[in-house]
C-alpha cells in the first residue's frame, strides 16, 4: 500500500485520539480476535488528554488490557468500563483526573454500570483525582459523588493492588445502576484508599463482598468522612455476606467503619456484616459504629460480627450500637477477642462502648455477646454507656465478659443484668400525657395590628422541620424562610409544604438555598397551618411572618441545631402538670435549659443535657391560664450542636416571640 494512502487511512484515527503513535496492525488484530491481550498505548497516548485513547482501548473489549507505563500520567476525563475485561495497570502508572474537568457532580474517574466479569489490578499503580479542586466553591459546585471507582449493579468485580486517591467522593462506591439489582461477588484486595473526600469506600448495596488487606485513611471533606460506610438507600438494597478481613481504617475525619442501616427493614434481606482482624486507629468520631431501626417493622434482622479487631486511639467510642433490638427482631451481634484501647480519652462523658436508642424506637437496644473483649481506658468511667433518646428503654440481651485493664492490672468481669443496670440505669421520666393539636381550637393571645409583620429569631430546624402559623379564613399569609449549611453538605433548594387544618395541601414551594424566600397563601379556613420543610442534612429557619408562628411537635421532637434564646409557651387554664423533654445528640452534644414561670422566676435549670431529660412542673393549684418560657443556652461541659425539644402536658407549640403566642380558644 502506498505510504500516502496508508497515512490518509491512519490520520482520522490519530486525530480522534489526539495521538501520534498508533499501532494499527495490533488494533486490527485485536478487532479480528487474533490478539486477546493488548497494551493501551497501541491506541496512542496524549500527555495532555489521553481519554480517547484509553477509552478506545477499553471499548475494544480485548479480554486482557495492560495500561502501560509510558513515563507520564494518563490524564483523563470520565472513563466507562465494559464487561468481560481484565485491566492491569503497570507499576508506576498514574491515571490522573484532568484539571478543570469533572464539573458534573456525578463524574467519576472510572464507572461500571450493570457490567460483569471485570478485574482492575496494579500493584504500585495509582488512580488519582483532584480533591482540593472540587472543594473550591469558586470553581466547582459542591457534590459528594465524584468517585475514583464507581460500580453500579455489577457482578464478579475484582479490584486488586491499586491506590485510589483524592477523589471528590469515595475511593470506591458500590451503588445501584438498575432498580432492584445489587452488586454481587465483589472482591477488593490489597487496595489503599487515600485522602478521599467523602468515604474511603461506600457500600450502598452488595451481596458476597470481600474486602481484604485494604487501608482506608485520611478521609476528609464532606460527611460522613468514614473509612468505610455501609449505607443502603432503601429496604430493597442489601448488605448480605459482606466480609472485611485484615483491613485498617485510620486517621479518618469521622468513623473508621460504619454501618448505617435503619433504611433496611423487616422486609429486607437479613444483614450480614463480618469484620475479622480489622483495625480502627485514630479516627476522629469513633472506631466501629452500627445503627439499625428500633421497631418491629423498622429493624432488619441478621448478624454483625467483630472478631479479633482492634480500636486504638479513636476520638469517640470503640464500639457503638444504635437502635438495634435483640433478635429475632434485630441483628445478633458478636464481639469476640477484640481490643479497645485509649478511645474517647478527651470525651469523659462517653464510654468505650455506647448503646443508644433514637427517635421512633420503641424496643430495647442490644442483642450483643462479648467474649474476652479487652478494654484499656485511662479515664475513670464505666466501660459502657446508654444514650436513651426515647426515655424508658433499656439495654437488653447483652451477655459475655469483658477484660478491664487499668494501670497494668486486668480484671475479667461477667456481664450480668445487675452490673449492666448499674452501669446503664433506665431513664425513669415521669409519664405526662401529650396534648394533641388535632381538633384543638386556638386563638392568638394578643391581636396583631393590621399589616404587622413579626420578625422571627433564627431557630434553626435541621433536616425535616415542622412549624405552624395560625390564620383566619380569608387571610393573606406570608412567611419567609431561609436556610444554612452544615459542614459541607450539598446546598440544595429546600422544599416546603403548607397543609391546612383539614389536612389539605394549600401551598408547595422550593426555596432557593441561603436566600430569604416568601411562602404565601390565602387561608381557606380558620386554624393552624403546618409548614413542613426538608433541608436534608442542613437547616432551615424562618425570618418573618404576617401571622402567629410557632415551632410545633408533629409526631417527632423538634430538631434544632446551634440555636439559643428564649421560647414562650402557653399553659392553659386548668393545667396541673406539664413538662418539656430535651436531649442532645448523644454523649458529645448537649444543651442547657432554664425554665421560667409567668412571673419570670427561675423554676429549674439543667446543664449539659445530653441524654433524654425532662423539666417537670407540678402546680399546687390548676393554672389560671398563663405564659411560661424556657431559655436555651450553650452547655458548660459539652459541645452544642444538635438538640431536640418535646413539650408534654401542654399544647406542643413553642413561640419565638410574644406576638406568636396561641391559647385554646374560649
VEXDREN-2710 file (C-alpha; in Angstrom, 1 decimal):
% VEXDREN-2710
k/r/px/py/pz
1/UNK/0.0/0.0/0.0
2/UNK/1.4/3.4/-0.9
3/UNK/2.6/5.4/2.1
4/UNK/0.4/8.4/1.3
5/UNK/-2.7/6.2/1.2
6/UNK/-1.7/4.5/4.5
7/UNK/-1.2/7.9/6.1
8/UNK/-4.6/9.0/4.9
9/UNK/-6.2/6.0/6.4
10/UNK/-4.5/6.4/9.8
11/UNK/-5.0/10.2/10.0
12/UNK/-8.6/10.1/11.2
13/UNK/-7.8/7.6/14.0
14/UNK/-4.7/9.6/15.1
15/UNK/-6.8/12.8/15.2
16/UNK/-9.6/11.1/17.1
17/UNK/-7.2/10.0/19.8
18/UNK/-5.1/13.2/19.5
19/UNK/-2.3/10.6/19.4
20/UNK/0.8/10.3/17.2
21/UNK/1.8/6.7/17.8
22/UNK/-1.0/4.2/16.9
23/UNK/-0.1/0.6/16.3
24/UNK/-2.7/-0.1/13.6
25/UNK/-1.7/-3.6/12.9
26/UNK/-2.1/-4.6/16.5
27/UNK/-5.5/-2.8/16.6
28/UNK/-6.6/-4.7/13.6
29/UNK/-5.6/-8.0/15.2
30/UNK/-7.5/-7.2/18.3
31/UNK/-10.6/-6.3/16.3
32/UNK/-10.3/-9.6/14.4
33/UNK/-9.9/-11.6/17.6
34/UNK/-6.3/-12.7/16.8
35/UNK/-5.0/-10.9/19.9
36/UNK/-6.6/-11.4/23.3
37/UNK/-4.1/-9.2/25.1
38/UNK/-3.2/-5.6/24.3
39/UNK/-1.5/-2.5/25.6
40/UNK/-3.4/0.7/26.0
41/UNK/-0.6/2.6/24.2
42/UNK/-1.4/0.7/21.0
43/UNK/-4.3/3.1/20.7
44/UNK/-1.9/6.0/21.2
45/UNK/-1.0/8.4/24.0
46/UNK/-1.6/12.1/24.5
47/UNK/0.2/13.6/27.5
48/UNK/-2.4/16.4/27.8
49/UNK/-5.6/14.3/27.5
50/UNK/-5.4/10.6/26.9
51/UNK/-9.1/10.0/27.4
52/UNK/-10.0/9.0/23.8
53/UNK/-7.0/6.7/23.6
54/UNK/-7.7/4.9/26.9
55/UNK/-11.5/4.7/26.3
56/UNK/-10.9/3.3/22.8
57/UNK/-8.6/0.6/24.3
58/UNK/-11.3/-0.3/26.8
59/UNK/-14.1/-0.2/24.2
60/UNK/-12.1/-2.7/22.0
61/UNK/-13.3/-5.3/24.6
62/UNK/-10.0/-7.0/24.4
63/UNK/-10.1/-9.6/27.3
64/UNK/-6.8/-8.5/28.8
65/UNK/-5.7/-4.9/28.6
66/UNK/-2.5/-3.5/30.1
67/UNK/-2.3/0.2/30.8
68/UNK/1.4/0.5/30.3
69/UNK/3.9/2.9/32.0
70/UNK/4.7/5.5/29.3
71/UNK/6.6/7.7/31.7
72/UNK/3.8/10.3/32.2
73/UNK/0.4/10.2/33.8
74/UNK/-2.6/9.1/31.8
75/UNK/-4.6/12.3/32.1
76/UNK/-8.3/11.6/31.5
77/UNK/-11.9/12.8/31.9
78/UNK/-14.6/10.2/33.0
79/UNK/-13.9/6.6/31.7
80/UNK/-16.6/3.9/31.2
81/UNK/-15.8/0.3/31.8
82/UNK/-17.1/-2.7/29.9
83/UNK/-17.9/-6.3/30.8
84/UNK/-15.5/-9.3/30.5
85/UNK/-12.3/-7.4/30.7
86/UNK/-9.2/-7.6/32.9
87/UNK/-7.3/-4.3/33.1
88/UNK/-3.8/-4.3/34.6
89/UNK/-2.1/-1.1/35.4
90/UNK/1.7/-1.4/35.3
91/UNK/3.8/-0.5/38.3
92/UNK/4.4/3.3/38.4
93/UNK/1.3/4.0/36.2
94/UNK/-0.8/7.0/37.4
95/UNK/-4.2/7.7/35.9
96/UNK/-4.9/11.3/36.8
97/UNK/-8.2/13.2/36.6
98/UNK/-7.8/16.1/34.1
99/UNK/-7.8/19.6/35.7
100/UNK/-10.9/21.8/35.3
101/UNK/-13.0/18.8/34.3
102/UNK/-15.4/16.6/36.2
103/UNK/-17.8/19.5/36.6
104/UNK/-20.8/17.3/36.9
105/UNK/-21.4/16.2/40.5
106/UNK/-21.7/12.6/39.3
107/UNK/-18.5/12.5/37.2
108/UNK/-16.3/9.6/38.4
109/UNK/-12.9/8.6/37.2
110/UNK/-14.0/5.0/36.2
111/UNK/-17.6/3.9/36.1
112/UNK/-19.0/0.4/35.6
113/UNK/-22.8/0.3/35.2
114/UNK/-24.5/-3.1/35.1
115/UNK/-21.4/-4.9/33.9
116/UNK/-19.8/-8.2/34.9
117/UNK/-16.5/-10.1/35.0
118/UNK/-14.2/-7.1/35.4
119/UNK/-10.8/-7.0/37.1
120/UNK/-8.8/-3.8/37.8
121/UNK/-5.4/-4.6/39.2
122/UNK/-2.0/-3.0/39.6
123/UNK/0.5/-3.2/42.4
124/UNK/2.3/0.2/42.6
125/UNK/-0.2/1.9/40.3
126/UNK/-2.3/4.9/41.4
127/UNK/-5.7/6.2/40.2
128/UNK/-5.8/9.8/41.4
129/UNK/-8.3/12.7/41.3
130/UNK/-8.1/16.3/42.5
131/UNK/-9.9/16.6/45.8
132/UNK/-8.7/20.1/46.7
133/UNK/-10.0/21.4/43.3
134/UNK/-13.5/20.0/43.9
135/UNK/-13.6/21.6/47.3
136/UNK/-13.2/25.1/45.8
137/UNK/-16.7/26.7/45.6
138/UNK/-15.4/29.3/43.1
139/UNK/-14.6/26.5/40.6
140/UNK/-16.9/23.6/41.4
141/UNK/-20.4/23.2/42.6
142/UNK/-20.4/21.2/45.8
143/UNK/-21.0/17.4/45.3
144/UNK/-20.0/14.2/47.0
145/UNK/-20.2/11.7/44.1
146/UNK/-17.0/12.3/42.2
147/UNK/-15.7/8.8/42.9
148/UNK/-12.4/7.1/41.8
149/UNK/-14.2/3.8/41.1
150/UNK/-18.0/3.6/40.8
151/UNK/-19.7/0.2/40.3
152/UNK/-23.5/0.2/39.9
153/UNK/-25.4/-3.1/39.9
154/UNK/-22.3/-5.1/38.8
155/UNK/-21.3/-8.7/39.2
156/UNK/-18.0/-10.5/39.6
157/UNK/-15.8/-7.5/40.1
158/UNK/-12.2/-7.5/41.4
159/UNK/-10.1/-4.5/42.4
160/UNK/-6.6/-5.5/43.4
161/UNK/-3.4/-3.7/44.5
162/UNK/-4.4/-0.1/43.4
163/UNK/-4.0/3.2/45.3
164/UNK/-7.3/5.2/44.9
165/UNK/-6.6/8.7/45.9
166/UNK/-8.0/12.2/46.4
167/UNK/-11.5/11.7/44.9
168/UNK/-14.3/14.2/45.2
169/UNK/-16.4/11.5/46.7
170/UNK/-15.3/7.9/47.5
171/UNK/-12.4/5.8/46.7
172/UNK/-14.9/3.0/45.8
173/UNK/-18.6/3.3/45.5
174/UNK/-20.9/0.3/45.2
175/UNK/-24.3/1.6/44.3
176/UNK/-27.4/0.9/42.2
177/UNK/-27.5/1.2/38.4
178/UNK/-30.7/-0.8/37.8
179/UNK/-33.5/-0.8/40.3
180/UNK/-33.5/-3.9/42.5
181/UNK/-30.2/-5.2/41.2
182/UNK/-27.4/-5.4/43.8
183/UNK/-23.7/-5.6/43.3
184/UNK/-22.7/-9.3/43.6
185/UNK/-19.5/-11.2/44.1
186/UNK/-17.1/-8.3/44.6
187/UNK/-13.5/-8.6/45.8
188/UNK/-11.4/-5.6/46.9
189/UNK/-7.9/-6.7/47.9
190/UNK/-4.6/-5.0/48.8
191/UNK/-6.1/-1.6/48.0
192/UNK/-5.2/1.8/49.6
193/UNK/-8.0/4.4/49.7
194/UNK/-6.1/7.6/50.5
195/UNK/-7.3/11.1/51.2
196/UNK/-10.8/10.8/49.6
197/UNK/-13.4/13.5/50.1
198/UNK/-16.4/11.6/51.5
199/UNK/-15.6/8.0/52.2
200/UNK/-12.8/5.6/51.6
201/UNK/-15.4/3.0/50.5
202/UNK/-19.2/3.3/50.4
203/UNK/-21.4/0.2/50.1
204/UNK/-24.9/1.1/49.2
205/UNK/-25.9/-2.4/48.1
206/UNK/-23.8/-5.6/47.9
207/UNK/-24.1/-9.4/48.3
208/UNK/-21.0/-11.6/48.6
209/UNK/-18.5/-8.7/49.2
210/UNK/-14.9/-9.4/50.4
211/UNK/-12.6/-6.5/51.3
212/UNK/-9.2/-7.8/52.3
213/UNK/-5.8/-6.3/53.3
214/UNK/-7.2/-2.8/52.5
215/UNK/-6.3/0.5/54.0
216/UNK/-8.8/3.4/54.2
217/UNK/-7.1/6.5/55.6
218/UNK/-7.2/10.3/55.8
219/UNK/-10.8/10.7/54.6
220/UNK/-11.9/14.4/55.0
221/UNK/-14.1/16.9/53.2
222/UNK/-17.8/16.2/53.5
223/UNK/-19.8/13.9/55.8
224/UNK/-19.8/11.1/56.7
225/UNK/-16.0/11.0/56.1
226/UNK/-15.6/7.4/57.3
227/UNK/-13.1/4.8/56.3
228/UNK/-15.9/2.6/55.1
229/UNK/-19.7/3.2/55.3
230/UNK/-22.4/0.6/54.7
231/UNK/-25.4/2.7/54.0
232/UNK/-28.3/1.4/51.9
233/UNK/-30.7/4.0/50.5
234/UNK/-33.8/1.8/50.9
235/UNK/-35.2/-1.6/52.1
236/UNK/-34.7/-3.3/48.7
237/UNK/-30.9/-2.8/48.8
238/UNK/-28.6/-5.2/50.6
239/UNK/-25.6/-5.7/52.9
240/UNK/-25.5/-9.5/52.7
241/UNK/-22.4/-11.6/53.3
242/UNK/-20.1/-8.6/53.5
243/UNK/-16.7/-9.5/55.0
244/UNK/-13.8/-7.3/55.9
245/UNK/-10.6/-9.1/56.7
246/UNK/-7.2/-7.6/57.8
247/UNK/-8.3/-4.1/56.9
248/UNK/-7.2/-0.8/58.5
249/UNK/-9.2/2.4/58.9
250/UNK/-7.0/5.2/60.2
251/UNK/-7.0/9.0/60.6
252/UNK/-10.4/9.5/59.0
253/UNK/-12.3/12.6/60.0
254/UNK/-15.2/10.7/61.3
255/UNK/-15.7/6.9/62.0
256/UNK/-13.3/4.1/61.0
257/UNK/-16.1/1.6/60.0
258/UNK/-19.8/2.4/60.0
259/UNK/-22.9/0.6/59.1
260/UNK/-25.9/3.0/59.0
261/UNK/-28.7/0.6/58.1
262/UNK/-32.0/1.9/59.5
263/UNK/-33.1/2.2/55.9
264/UNK/-33.3/-1.6/55.9
265/UNK/-36.4/-3.0/57.5
266/UNK/-38.0/-6.3/58.5
267/UNK/-38.9/-6.8/54.8
268/UNK/-35.2/-6.6/53.7
269/UNK/-32.8/-9.5/53.3
270/UNK/-31.1/-10.2/56.6
271/UNK/-27.9/-8.2/57.0
272/UNK/-24.6/-10.0/57.2
273/UNK/-21.5/-8.0/58.2
274/UNK/-18.3/-9.5/59.5
275/UNK/-15.0/-7.8/60.4
276/UNK/-12.0/-10.1/61.0
277/UNK/-8.7/-8.9/62.3
278/UNK/-9.5/-5.3/61.4
279/UNK/-8.1/-2.2/63.0
280/UNK/-9.5/1.3/63.6
281/UNK/-6.8/3.8/64.6
282/UNK/-7.0/7.5/65.4
283/UNK/-10.4/8.1/63.7
284/UNK/-12.0/11.3/64.9
285/UNK/-15.5/10.2/65.7
286/UNK/-15.0/6.6/66.7
287/UNK/-14.0/3.1/65.6
288/UNK/-16.9/0.7/64.8
289/UNK/-20.4/2.1/64.7
290/UNK/-23.6/0.4/63.7
291/UNK/-27.2/1.8/63.6
292/UNK/-30.4/0.0/62.7
293/UNK/-34.1/0.6/63.1
294/UNK/-35.6/0.3/66.5
295/UNK/-39.1/-1.1/66.0
296/UNK/-40.6/-4.4/64.9
297/UNK/-41.2/-3.1/61.4
298/UNK/-38.2/-0.9/61.0
299/UNK/-35.4/-3.2/62.3
300/UNK/-33.5/-5.5/60.0
301/UNK/-32.5/-9.0/61.2
302/UNK/-29.2/-10.7/60.5
303/UNK/-25.7/-10.8/62.0
304/UNK/-22.9/-8.3/62.8
305/UNK/-19.6/-9.8/63.9
306/UNK/-16.3/-8.2/65.1
307/UNK/-13.7/-10.9/65.5
308/UNK/-10.2/-10.2/66.8
309/UNK/-10.4/-6.5/65.9
310/UNK/-8.7/-3.5/67.4
311/UNK/-9.8/0.0/68.1
312/UNK/-7.0/2.3/69.3
313/UNK/-6.8/6.0/70.0
314/UNK/-10.1/7.0/68.3
315/UNK/-11.8/10.2/69.3
316/UNK/-15.1/8.5/70.2
317/UNK/-16.4/5.1/71.2
318/UNK/-14.6/1.9/70.1
319/UNK/-18.0/0.2/69.5
320/UNK/-21.3/1.9/69.2
321/UNK/-24.7/0.3/68.6
322/UNK/-27.8/2.3/67.9
323/UNK/-31.4/1.2/67.6
324/UNK/-30.8/-2.5/67.2
325/UNK/-33.4/-4.5/69.1
326/UNK/-32.4/-8.0/70.4
327/UNK/-33.0/-10.9/68.0
328/UNK/-35.2/-12.2/66.4
329/UNK/-36.3/-8.7/65.6
330/UNK/-32.8/-7.1/65.2
331/UNK/-29.3/-8.4/64.4
332/UNK/-27.4/-10.8/66.6
333/UNK/-24.1/-9.0/67.3
334/UNK/-20.9/-10.9/68.3
335/UNK/-17.8/-9.1/69.7
336/UNK/-15.0/-11.6/70.2
337/UNK/-11.4/-11.3/71.1
338/UNK/-11.3/-7.6/70.4
339/UNK/-9.1/-4.9/72.0
340/UNK/-10.4/-1.4/72.7
341/UNK/-7.6/0.8/73.9
342/UNK/-7.5/4.5/74.7
343/UNK/-10.6/5.6/72.9
344/UNK/-12.6/8.8/73.6
345/UNK/-10.0/9.9/76.2
346/UNK/-10.8/13.6/75.6
347/UNK/-14.6/13.0/76.0
348/UNK/-15.0/11.8/79.5
349/UNK/-18.8/11.7/79.2
350/UNK/-18.5/9.0/76.6
351/UNK/-17.5/5.4/77.2
352/UNK/-15.6/2.9/75.1
353/UNK/-18.8/1.1/74.4
354/UNK/-22.0/3.0/73.7
355/UNK/-25.6/1.8/73.1
356/UNK/-28.3/4.2/72.0
357/UNK/-31.9/4.4/71.2
358/UNK/-33.2/7.0/68.7
359/UNK/-36.4/8.8/67.9
360/UNK/-39.2/6.4/66.9
361/UNK/-37.6/3.5/68.8
362/UNK/-40.0/1.5/71.0
363/UNK/-37.9/-1.6/71.7
364/UNK/-34.9/-2.1/73.9
365/UNK/-31.4/-2.0/72.4
366/UNK/-29.0/-4.9/72.5
367/UNK/-28.5/-8.4/71.3
368/UNK/-24.8/-8.5/71.8
369/UNK/-22.4/-11.2/73.1
370/UNK/-19.0/-10.0/74.2
371/UNK/-16.3/-12.7/74.6
372/UNK/-12.9/-11.8/76.0
373/UNK/-13.0/-8.2/74.9
374/UNK/-10.1/-6.2/76.4
375/UNK/-10.8/-2.6/77.4
376/UNK/-7.9/-0.4/78.3
377/UNK/-9.2/3.0/79.4
378/UNK/-7.2/5.7/81.2
379/UNK/-10.4/7.6/82.1
380/UNK/-12.4/6.9/85.3
381/UNK/-15.8/5.9/83.9
382/UNK/-18.0/2.9/83.2
383/UNK/-16.9/0.8/80.2
384/UNK/-20.4/1.0/78.8
385/UNK/-23.0/3.8/78.5
386/UNK/-26.6/4.0/77.2
387/UNK/-27.9/7.1/75.4
388/UNK/-31.7/6.8/75.6
389/UNK/-33.3/9.4/73.3
390/UNK/-36.8/7.9/74.0
391/UNK/-36.7/7.5/77.8
392/UNK/-37.8/4.3/79.5
393/UNK/-36.0/1.9/77.1
394/UNK/-33.2/-0.4/78.3
395/UNK/-30.1/-2.3/77.2
396/UNK/-31.2/-6.0/76.9
397/UNK/-29.7/-9.4/75.9
398/UNK/-26.1/-8.2/76.4
399/UNK/-24.0/-11.1/77.7
400/UNK/-20.5/-12.5/78.0
401/UNK/-17.4/-10.9/79.6
402/UNK/-15.0/-8.0/79.4
403/UNK/-11.4/-7.8/80.4
404/UNK/-10.9/-4.4/82.1
405/UNK/-7.3/-3.1/82.2
406/UNK/-6.3/-0.2/84.4
407/UNK/-2.8/0.7/85.3
408/UNK/-1.5/-2.6/84.0
409/UNK/-3.9/-4.6/86.1
410/UNK/-6.5/-6.8/84.4
411/UNK/-9.9/-7.8/85.7
412/UNK/-12.4/-10.1/84.0
413/UNK/-16.0/-9.2/84.6
414/UNK/-19.1/-11.1/83.7
415/UNK/-21.9/-9.0/82.2
416/UNK/-24.8/-9.7/84.5
417/UNK/-28.1/-7.9/84.5
418/UNK/-27.3/-6.3/87.8
419/UNK/-24.0/-5.0/86.6
420/UNK/-25.4/-3.6/83.3
421/UNK/-28.2/-2.0/85.4
422/UNK/-25.6/-0.3/87.5
423/UNK/-23.6/0.9/84.5
424/UNK/-26.6/1.9/82.4
425/UNK/-29.7/2.6/84.5
426/UNK/-33.1/3.1/82.8
427/UNK/-34.1/6.7/82.5
428/UNK/-37.3/6.9/84.5
429/UNK/-39.1/10.0/83.4
430/UNK/-42.4/10.9/84.7
431/UNK/-45.1/10.0/82.1
432/UNK/-47.1/13.0/81.2
433/UNK/-49.8/12.7/78.5
434/UNK/-49.4/14.6/75.3
435/UNK/-51.9/17.2/74.2
436/UNK/-52.9/16.7/70.6
437/UNK/-53.3/19.6/68.2
438/UNK/-55.9/17.6/66.2
439/UNK/-59.2/19.3/66.7
440/UNK/-57.8/21.8/69.2
441/UNK/-59.3/25.3/68.6
442/UNK/-56.7/28.0/69.1
443/UNK/-56.6/31.8/69.1
444/UNK/-53.9/34.4/69.4
445/UNK/-53.1/35.6/73.0
446/UNK/-52.9/39.1/71.6
447/UNK/-54.2/40.5/68.3
448/UNK/-51.8/41.8/65.7
449/UNK/-52.1/45.2/64.3
450/UNK/-53.2/45.5/60.7
451/UNK/-50.2/44.9/58.3
452/UNK/-47.9/44.0/61.2
453/UNK/-45.0/41.7/60.3
454/UNK/-43.3/39.7/63.1
455/UNK/-39.5/39.4/62.9
456/UNK/-38.5/36.0/64.0
457/UNK/-35.2/35.0/65.6
458/UNK/-33.4/32.3/63.7
459/UNK/-34.4/29.0/65.3
460/UNK/-32.6/26.6/63.0
461/UNK/-34.6/23.4/62.1
462/UNK/-32.3/20.7/61.0
463/UNK/-33.4/18.1/58.4
464/UNK/-37.2/17.8/58.4
465/UNK/-38.7/20.5/60.5
466/UNK/-42.3/21.4/61.3
467/UNK/-43.6/24.8/62.2
468/UNK/-47.0/26.3/62.0
469/UNK/-48.9/29.6/61.6
470/UNK/-52.4/30.5/62.8
471/UNK/-54.7/32.4/60.4
472/UNK/-58.3/33.2/60.0
473/UNK/-60.3/32.2/56.9
474/UNK/-59.6/34.5/54.0
475/UNK/-56.3/35.9/55.5
476/UNK/-53.4/36.5/53.1
477/UNK/-50.5/34.8/54.8
478/UNK/-46.8/35.3/54.1
479/UNK/-44.0/33.5/55.9
480/UNK/-40.3/34.0/54.9
481/UNK/-37.9/31.1/55.1
482/UNK/-34.1/30.9/54.7
483/UNK/-31.5/28.1/55.1
484/UNK/-27.9/27.5/56.1
485/UNK/-25.3/24.9/55.5
486/UNK/-23.9/22.4/58.0
487/UNK/-20.4/21.4/57.2
488/UNK/-20.0/20.8/53.5
489/UNK/-23.4/19.2/52.8
490/UNK/-24.9/19.9/49.4
491/UNK/-26.8/23.1/49.3
492/UNK/-30.0/22.1/47.5
493/UNK/-33.2/24.0/47.4
494/UNK/-35.4/23.4/50.4
495/UNK/-38.9/22.1/49.7
496/UNK/-41.7/23.5/51.9
497/UNK/-45.2/22.1/52.1
498/UNK/-48.1/24.1/53.7
499/UNK/-51.1/22.0/54.9
500/UNK/-54.4/23.4/56.1
501/UNK/-56.2/22.5/59.4
502/UNK/-58.2/20.0/57.3
503/UNK/-55.1/18.3/56.1
504/UNK/-55.2/19.6/52.5
505/UNK/-52.1/21.0/50.8
506/UNK/-52.5/24.7/50.2
507/UNK/-49.0/25.6/49.0
508/UNK/-45.8/24.0/48.0
509/UNK/-42.6/25.8/47.2
510/UNK/-38.9/25.1/46.6
511/UNK/-37.0/27.7/48.4
512/UNK/-33.5/28.6/46.9
513/UNK/-30.8/27.7/49.4
514/UNK/-29.5/30.6/51.5
515/UNK/-32.0/33.2/50.4
516/UNK/-35.0/34.8/52.0
517/UNK/-37.9/33.2/50.2
518/UNK/-41.6/34.1/50.8
519/UNK/-44.2/31.4/51.2
520/UNK/-47.6/33.0/50.5
521/UNK/-51.1/31.6/50.6
522/UNK/-54.7/32.6/51.3
523/UNK/-56.2/30.7/54.3
524/UNK/-59.2/28.7/53.2
525/UNK/-60.3/28.2/56.9
526/UNK/-59.5/29.4/60.4
527/UNK/-56.9/27.4/62.3
528/UNK/-53.4/26.1/62.4
529/UNK/-51.4/25.7/59.1
530/UNK/-48.5/23.2/59.2
531/UNK/-45.2/24.2/57.5
532/UNK/-43.0/21.2/56.7
533/UNK/-39.5/22.0/55.5
534/UNK/-36.8/19.5/54.5
535/UNK/-33.3/20.9/54.5
536/UNK/-31.7/17.5/54.1
537/UNK/-28.5/17.4/56.3
538/UNK/-28.6/21.3/56.6
539/UNK/-31.1/23.5/58.4
540/UNK/-33.9/25.9/57.6
541/UNK/-35.1/28.9/59.6
542/UNK/-37.9/31.4/59.3
543/UNK/-37.2/35.1/59.4
544/UNK/-40.6/36.8/59.4
545/UNK/-44.3/36.1/59.4
546/UNK/-47.5/38.0/59.0
547/UNK/-49.3/35.7/61.4
548/UNK/-48.5/34.0/64.7
549/UNK/-45.7/31.5/64.1
550/UNK/-44.7/28.5/66.3
551/UNK/-42.4/25.6/66.4
552/UNK/-44.6/22.6/66.9
553/UNK/-44.5/18.9/67.7
554/UNK/-45.8/16.8/64.8
555/UNK/-45.1/13.2/65.7
556/UNK/-41.4/13.9/66.4
557/UNK/-39.5/16.2/68.7
558/UNK/-38.4/19.5/67.2
559/UNK/-34.8/19.0/65.9
560/UNK/-32.8/22.2/66.3
561/UNK/-29.1/23.0/65.7
562/UNK/-26.9/25.7/67.2
563/UNK/-29.8/27.8/68.3
564/UNK/-30.1/29.8/71.6
565/UNK/-32.6/32.1/73.0
566/UNK/-36.0/32.1/74.7
567/UNK/-39.1/30.3/73.6
568/UNK/-42.6/31.0/75.1
569/UNK/-45.5/28.6/75.6
570/UNK/-49.0/28.8/76.9
571/UNK/-50.1/26.8/80.0
572/UNK/-53.9/26.5/79.5
573/UNK/-56.3/27.2/82.3
574/UNK/-56.9/24.1/84.4
575/UNK/-53.4/22.6/83.8
576/UNK/-51.8/21.0/86.9
577/UNK/-48.8/19.2/85.4
578/UNK/-46.6/19.6/82.3
579/UNK/-43.1/19.2/81.1
580/UNK/-40.5/19.9/78.5
581/UNK/-38.3/17.0/77.3
582/UNK/-34.9/17.9/75.9
583/UNK/-31.9/16.0/74.8
584/UNK/-28.7/16.5/72.8
585/UNK/-27.2/14.4/70.0
586/UNK/-25.6/11.6/72.0
587/UNK/-22.9/11.9/74.7
588/UNK/-20.9/14.6/73.0
589/UNK/-23.6/17.3/72.3
590/UNK/-25.9/18.9/74.7
591/UNK/-28.0/21.9/75.8
592/UNK/-28.6/24.0/78.9
593/UNK/-32.2/24.8/79.7
594/UNK/-33.7/27.2/82.2
595/UNK/-37.5/27.1/82.9
596/UNK/-39.2/30.3/84.0
597/UNK/-42.8/30.8/85.2
598/UNK/-45.3/33.5/84.3
599/UNK/-43.6/36.0/86.7
600/UNK/-40.2/35.4/85.1
601/UNK/-38.9/33.5/88.1
602/UNK/-36.5/30.6/87.5
603/UNK/-38.2/27.3/88.3
604/UNK/-35.5/24.9/87.3
605/UNK/-32.2/24.8/85.4
606/UNK/-30.4/21.8/83.9
607/UNK/-27.0/22.0/82.3
608/UNK/-25.2/19.6/79.9
609/UNK/-28.3/17.7/78.9
610/UNK/-27.0/15.1/76.5
611/UNK/-29.4/12.2/77.1
612/UNK/-33.2/12.5/77.3
613/UNK/-34.2/14.6/80.3
614/UNK/-37.3/16.4/81.4
615/UNK/-38.2/19.7/83.1
616/UNK/-41.3/18.9/85.1
617/UNK/-43.8/21.3/86.7
618/UNK/-46.4/20.2/89.2
619/UNK/-48.6/23.1/90.2
620/UNK/-50.2/23.3/93.6
621/UNK/-53.3/24.8/92.0
622/UNK/-54.7/24.5/88.5
623/UNK/-53.2/27.1/86.2
624/UNK/-55.4/30.2/85.6
625/UNK/-54.0/30.3/82.0
626/UNK/-50.6/31.9/81.7
627/UNK/-47.4/32.2/79.7
628/UNK/-44.2/30.4/80.7
629/UNK/-40.8/30.3/79.0
630/UNK/-37.7/28.3/78.5
631/UNK/-34.2/29.8/77.9
632/UNK/-31.8/27.6/75.9
633/UNK/-28.1/28.2/76.1
634/UNK/-24.8/26.6/75.3
635/UNK/-23.9/23.9/77.9
636/UNK/-20.9/24.4/80.1
637/UNK/-19.3/21.0/79.7
638/UNK/-20.0/19.6/76.2
639/UNK/-20.4/20.9/72.7
640/UNK/-23.6/22.4/71.5
641/UNK/-24.9/21.5/68.0
642/UNK/-27.9/19.2/67.5
643/UNK/-30.7/19.1/70.2
644/UNK/-34.3/18.2/70.5
645/UNK/-37.4/19.8/72.2
646/UNK/-40.6/18.0/73.1
647/UNK/-43.4/19.7/75.2
648/UNK/-45.8/17.4/77.0
649/UNK/-49.0/18.1/79.0
650/UNK/-49.5/21.4/77.2
651/UNK/-50.2/22.3/73.5
652/UNK/-47.0/21.4/71.8
653/UNK/-46.3/24.9/70.5
654/UNK/-43.2/27.0/71.2
655/UNK/-43.4/30.6/70.3
656/UNK/-40.2/32.6/69.4
657/UNK/-41.9/35.9/70.2
658/UNK/-44.8/37.1/72.4
659/UNK/-46.8/38.2/69.3
660/UNK/-46.8/34.5/68.3
661/UNK/-48.4/33.1/71.4
662/UNK/-51.5/31.0/70.9
663/UNK/-54.0/29.7/73.5
664/UNK/-57.0/27.4/73.4
665/UNK/-60.0/29.3/72.1
666/UNK/-62.6/30.1/74.7
END
